[in-house]
Amino acid sequence: MRGWWQDLTDLVLPGECGGCGVPRTVLCARCRAVLSGGAVHRVRPVPEPPGLPSVHAAARYADEVRATLLAHKERGALALAGPLGVALAGAVRSGLQGAWAPAEAGAARSGGDRAPALLVPVPSGRRAVRARGHDPARRIALAAAGELRRRGFPARVVGVLRQRRAVADQSGLNSRQRLDNLAGALAVAPGGARLLSGGPVVLVDDVMTTGASLAEAARAVRAASHGPHGATGPVPNAVGTSAVYGGETWESREEQNVGSRRERTGRRPDRQVNAGAVDAGGVVDVVCAAVVAASPDSFEINRN
């Protein structure tokens, strides 16, 4: 109910710009330009956590962009999911240029479609979802998938990651502490591994700082193809492995609405185009990661 009421309030009574506070607009033209008007960059944190895929970011996490993301995440300005999704869609497209190009060439020869991008959001903790009334990364991912489809790039959200144990608040932790805090914290939900095929897998999140969350998400996705007793060992019987949320959220209902036939029914589509999400050994891999914003120093990818 809280999420539904916030949606309605934001649509009817836009209070102020989420980035700069200009009244009577969700996000002003200047802040939209700062958010998604510039070039997407590949970013890399230092130190770079092991297993982190290539990460692409639409903007620097500072000033108006930081204010916009916090307004959406912490203050319930849900209408900001639209422009944030546009920014994330640009980062996804940038990251998938190499993966989509072969699929496009094959599609041109066979008359088929390019493989859909499988957007896998990094989940928030169950307590944070309850406090906020929504999962920010999933909501933005859904908006990004819609934007990609409108531009002719097939995409769907595959929300298969779950937190299998509680983690400490990340604020105030350094990169090493964040890695330790998140190690083994995520897992693919039972039955979710079968959804991670038929297209390039892209991890998505709202912000990247140290890269620890994306590295842990990548590990969990890769481990899913080995089954519950793979290289990382058996998954402990912890609360939250089978479901993060105590009840159905707006995002979970919308994900069912926009998902593919395979996601909704469990049946394989008549035709699939594989763009490298699964290698020859059947191991699911992550093609790249995409975020709305990243820490400013991570943009200096070519530094010594």
C-alpha positions as CSV (number, residue, x, y, z in Angstrom):
1,M,0.0,0.0,0.0
2,R,2.8,2.4,0.8
3,G,4.4,1.9,-2.6
4,W,1.1,2.3,-4.4
5,W,0.3,5.5,-2.5
6,Q,3.7,7.0,-3.2
7,D,3.3,6.2,-6.9
8,L,0.0,8.0,-7.0
9,T,1.2,11.0,-5.0
10,D,4.3,11.5,-7.2
11,L,2.2,11.4,-10.4
12,V,-0.4,13.9,-9.1
13,L,1.7,16.2,-7.0
14,P,5.3,16.5,-8.2
15,G,6.8,18.5,-5.4
16,E,10.4,19.5,-6.4
17,C,13.2,18.4,-8.6
18,G,15.0,15.4,-7.1
19,G,18.3,16.8,-8.1
20,C,18.3,20.5,-7.3
21,G,15.0,21.3,-5.6
22,V,13.4,23.4,-8.3
23,P,9.6,23.3,-7.5
24,R,6.9,21.6,-9.4
25,T,8.9,19.2,-11.4
26,V,10.1,15.6,-10.9
27,L,13.5,16.3,-12.5
28,C,14.4,19.5,-14.2
29,A,15.9,19.6,-17.7
30,R,19.4,20.6,-16.3
31,C,19.5,17.7,-13.9
32,R,18.2,15.3,-16.6
33,A,21.1,16.4,-18.7
34,V,23.6,15.8,-15.9
35,L,22.1,12.4,-15.2
36,S,22.0,10.9,-18.7
37,G,23.1,13.6,-21.2
38,G,26.8,12.8,-21.1
39,A,28.8,9.9,-22.5
40,V,28.7,6.6,-20.6
41,H,32.0,5.5,-19.2
42,R,33.6,2.3,-18.2
43,V,34.5,2.6,-14.6
44,R,36.8,0.7,-12.2
45,P,37.2,1.0,-8.5
46,V,40.6,0.9,-6.8
47,P,41.3,-1.5,-5.4
48,E,39.3,-3.7,-7.8
49,P,37.6,-6.6,-6.1
50,P,38.3,-10.1,-7.6
51,G,35.7,-11.3,-10.1
52,L,34.3,-7.9,-10.9
53,P,33.0,-7.7,-14.5
54,S,33.5,-4.7,-16.6
55,V,31.2,-1.9,-15.2
56,H,29.7,0.9,-17.2
57,A,28.2,4.0,-15.5
58,A,26.1,6.9,-16.9
59,A,27.2,9.6,-14.4
60,R,29.4,10.4,-11.5
61,Y,27.9,9.9,-8.1
62,A,28.0,13.5,-6.9
63,D,25.9,16.7,-6.6
64,E,22.6,16.5,-8.5
65,V,23.0,12.8,-9.5
66,R,23.7,11.8,-5.8
67,A,20.7,13.9,-4.7
68,T,18.4,12.3,-7.3
69,L,19.4,8.7,-6.4
70,L,19.0,9.4,-2.7
71,A,15.6,11.0,-3.3
72,H,14.4,7.9,-5.1
73,K,16.0,5.4,-2.7
74,E,15.5,7.0,0.7
75,R,12.7,9.5,0.3
76,G,10.3,7.6,-1.9
77,A,10.4,9.8,-4.9
78,L,9.3,6.9,-7.1
79,A,8.6,9.0,-10.2
80,L,12.4,9.4,-10.5
81,A,12.6,5.7,-11.5
82,G,11.8,6.8,-15.1
83,P,14.7,9.2,-15.7
84,L,17.0,6.9,-13.7
85,G,16.0,4.0,-15.9
86,V,16.8,6.0,-19.0
87,A,20.3,6.6,-17.6
88,L,20.8,2.9,-16.7
89,A,19.5,1.8,-20.1
90,G,22.3,3.9,-21.7
91,A,24.9,2.2,-19.5
92,V,23.5,-1.3,-20.4
93,R,23.7,-0.5,-24.1
94,S,27.3,0.7,-23.8
95,G,28.3,-2.4,-21.9
96,L,26.6,-4.7,-24.4
97,Q,28.0,-3.2,-27.6
98,G,30.4,-6.1,-28.1
99,A,27.9,-8.8,-27.0
100,W,25.0,-7.5,-29.1
101,A,27.1,-7.0,-32.3
102,P,27.5,-10.7,-33.2
103,A,23.9,-11.3,-32.4
104,E,22.8,-8.5,-34.6
105,A,24.9,-9.9,-37.5
106,G,23.4,-13.3,-37.0
107,A,19.9,-11.9,-36.8
108,A,20.4,-10.1,-40.1
109,R,21.4,-13.2,-41.8
110,S,18.6,-15.4,-40.4
111,G,15.8,-12.9,-40.1
112,G,15.6,-13.4,-36.4
113,D,15.9,-11.0,-33.4
114,R,18.9,-10.1,-31.3
115,A,19.1,-11.9,-28.0
116,P,17.4,-10.1,-25.1
117,A,19.5,-8.5,-22.4
118,L,18.9,-10.2,-19.1
119,L,19.1,-7.5,-16.4
120,V,19.8,-9.0,-13.0
121,P,19.4,-6.4,-10.3
122,V,21.5,-6.5,-7.1
123,P,18.9,-7.0,-4.4
124,S,18.4,-4.8,-1.3
125,G,18.2,-6.5,2.1
126,R,14.8,-7.5,3.3
127,R,14.9,-5.0,6.2
128,A,15.8,-2.2,3.8
129,V,13.0,-3.1,1.4
130,R,10.5,-3.1,4.3
131,A,11.7,0.3,5.5
132,R,11.7,1.9,2.1
133,G,8.6,0.2,0.8
134,H,10.4,-0.8,-2.5
135,D,13.6,-2.2,-3.9
136,P,15.3,0.8,-5.7
137,A,17.6,-1.3,-8.0
138,R,14.8,-3.5,-9.2
139,R,12.5,-0.6,-9.8
140,I,15.2,1.2,-11.9
141,A,16.0,-2.0,-13.7
142,L,12.4,-2.4,-14.8
143,A,12.3,1.2,-16.1
144,A,15.6,0.6,-17.9
145,A,14.2,-2.6,-19.5
146,G,11.2,-0.7,-20.7
147,E,13.4,2.1,-22.2
148,L,15.6,-0.4,-24.0
149,R,12.5,-2.1,-25.5
150,R,11.1,1.2,-26.7
151,R,14.4,1.8,-28.5
152,G,14.3,-1.6,-30.2
153,F,16.7,-3.4,-27.8
154,P,15.0,-6.5,-26.3
155,A,15.5,-6.7,-22.6
156,R,13.9,-8.2,-19.5
157,V,14.5,-8.1,-15.8
158,V,15.5,-11.4,-14.2
159,G,15.3,-10.9,-10.5
160,V,16.8,-14.2,-9.4
161,L,19.4,-13.0,-6.8
162,R,18.5,-13.3,-3.1
163,Q,20.3,-12.5,0.1
164,R,20.9,-15.7,2.0
165,R,22.1,-14.1,5.2
166,A,22.0,-10.7,6.9
167,V,24.8,-8.3,6.2
168,A,25.9,-5.2,8.1
169,D,25.3,-1.7,7.0
170,Q,27.8,-0.9,4.3
171,S,28.1,2.8,5.1
172,G,31.4,3.5,6.9
173,L,33.1,0.3,5.7
174,N,36.2,0.4,3.6
175,S,36.6,-1.7,0.4
176,R,38.2,-4.7,2.3
177,Q,35.5,-4.6,5.0
178,R,32.8,-4.5,2.4
179,L,34.2,-7.5,0.6
180,D,34.3,-9.4,3.9
181,N,30.8,-8.3,4.8
182,L,29.3,-9.5,1.5
183,A,31.3,-12.6,0.9
184,G,28.8,-15.4,0.2
185,A,25.8,-13.2,1.0
186,L,24.0,-13.7,-2.3
187,A,22.6,-16.7,-4.1
188,V,20.4,-17.4,-7.1
189,A,17.0,-18.5,-6.0
190,P,16.0,-22.1,-6.5
191,G,15.0,-22.6,-10.1
192,G,16.4,-19.3,-11.1
193,A,19.5,-20.5,-12.9
194,R,17.4,-21.7,-15.9
195,L,16.3,-18.1,-16.5
196,L,19.9,-17.0,-17.0
197,S,20.2,-18.3,-20.5
198,G,19.2,-17.1,-24.0
199,G,20.8,-13.7,-23.8
200,P,23.7,-11.7,-22.3
201,V,23.6,-11.4,-18.5
202,V,24.0,-7.9,-17.2
203,L,24.2,-7.1,-13.5
204,V,22.5,-3.8,-12.7
205,D,22.5,-1.5,-9.6
206,D,21.9,2.1,-8.9
207,V,25.4,3.0,-7.5
208,M,28.8,1.5,-7.5
209,T,31.4,2.7,-4.9
210,T,33.9,-0.1,-4.1
211,G,32.4,-2.7,-6.4
212,A,31.9,-5.3,-3.6
213,S,28.2,-5.8,-4.2
214,L,28.6,-6.3,-8.0
215,A,31.5,-8.7,-7.4
216,E,29.5,-10.8,-5.0
217,A,26.5,-10.7,-7.4
218,A,28.8,-12.0,-10.2
219,R,30.1,-14.8,-8.0
220,A,26.6,-15.9,-7.1
221,V,25.4,-15.9,-10.8
222,R,28.5,-17.9,-11.9
223,A,28.1,-20.3,-9.0
224,A,24.4,-21.0,-9.9
225,S,25.4,-23.1,-13.0
226,H,27.3,-25.5,-10.7
227,G,24.2,-26.3,-8.7
228,P,23.8,-26.0,-4.9
229,H,27.0,-28.0,-4.3
230,G,29.3,-26.2,-6.7
231,A,32.7,-24.6,-6.2
232,T,31.4,-22.4,-3.4
233,G,30.0,-25.3,-1.4
234,P,26.4,-26.1,-0.3
235,V,24.1,-23.1,0.3
236,P,23.3,-22.9,4.1
237,N,19.8,-23.2,5.2
238,A,19.4,-19.4,5.9
239,V,16.4,-17.2,6.0
240,G,16.0,-15.3,2.7
241,T,17.5,-17.9,0.3
242,S,14.1,-18.7,-1.2
243,A,12.6,-15.3,-0.9
244,V,13.8,-11.8,0.1
245,Y,10.5,-10.2,0.5
246,G,7.8,-11.2,3.1
247,G,5.1,-10.2,0.6
248,E,4.6,-9.3,-3.0
249,T,5.9,-5.9,-4.0
250,W,5.0,-3.6,-6.9
251,E,8.3,-4.5,-8.5
252,S,7.6,-8.3,-8.3
253,R,4.2,-7.9,-9.9
254,E,5.5,-5.6,-12.6
255,E,8.3,-8.0,-13.3
256,Q,5.8,-10.7,-14.0
257,N,3.9,-8.4,-16.3
258,V,6.9,-7.4,-18.4
259,G,8.7,-10.8,-18.2
260,S,9.1,-13.2,-21.1
261,R,6.8,-16.2,-21.6
262,R,9.6,-18.4,-20.2
263,E,9.7,-16.3,-16.9
264,R,5.9,-16.4,-16.4
265,T,5.2,-20.0,-17.3
266,G,8.5,-21.8,-17.0
267,R,8.2,-22.9,-20.6
268,R,11.1,-22.4,-23.0
269,P,10.3,-20.1,-25.9
270,D,10.1,-21.6,-29.4
271,R,13.3,-19.9,-30.4
272,Q,16.3,-18.5,-28.6
273,V,19.4,-16.7,-29.7
274,N,22.3,-17.2,-27.4
275,A,24.6,-14.3,-27.2
276,G,27.2,-15.7,-24.8
277,A,25.4,-15.9,-21.5
278,V,26.3,-19.6,-21.2
279,D,29.7,-20.9,-22.4
280,A,30.4,-24.2,-24.0
281,G,30.6,-26.0,-20.7
282,G,27.2,-24.8,-19.6
283,V,28.5,-22.3,-17.1
284,V,26.6,-19.0,-16.8
285,D,28.8,-16.0,-17.0
286,V,28.2,-12.3,-16.6
287,V,28.9,-10.2,-19.7
288,C,29.1,-6.9,-17.9
289,A,27.6,-4.7,-15.2
290,A,25.8,-1.4,-15.5
291,V,25.0,1.3,-13.0
292,V,23.4,4.7,-13.0
293,A,26.3,6.3,-11.2
294,A,29.7,5.4,-9.8
295,S,32.2,7.1,-7.5
296,P,34.0,9.9,-9.2
297,D,37.5,8.4,-8.7
298,S,36.4,5.2,-10.5
299,F,36.1,7.1,-13.7
300,E,39.9,7.4,-13.9
301,I,40.2,3.9,-15.4
302,N,43.5,4.7,-17.3
303,R,45.4,6.0,-14.3
304,N,48.6,4.1,-13.3
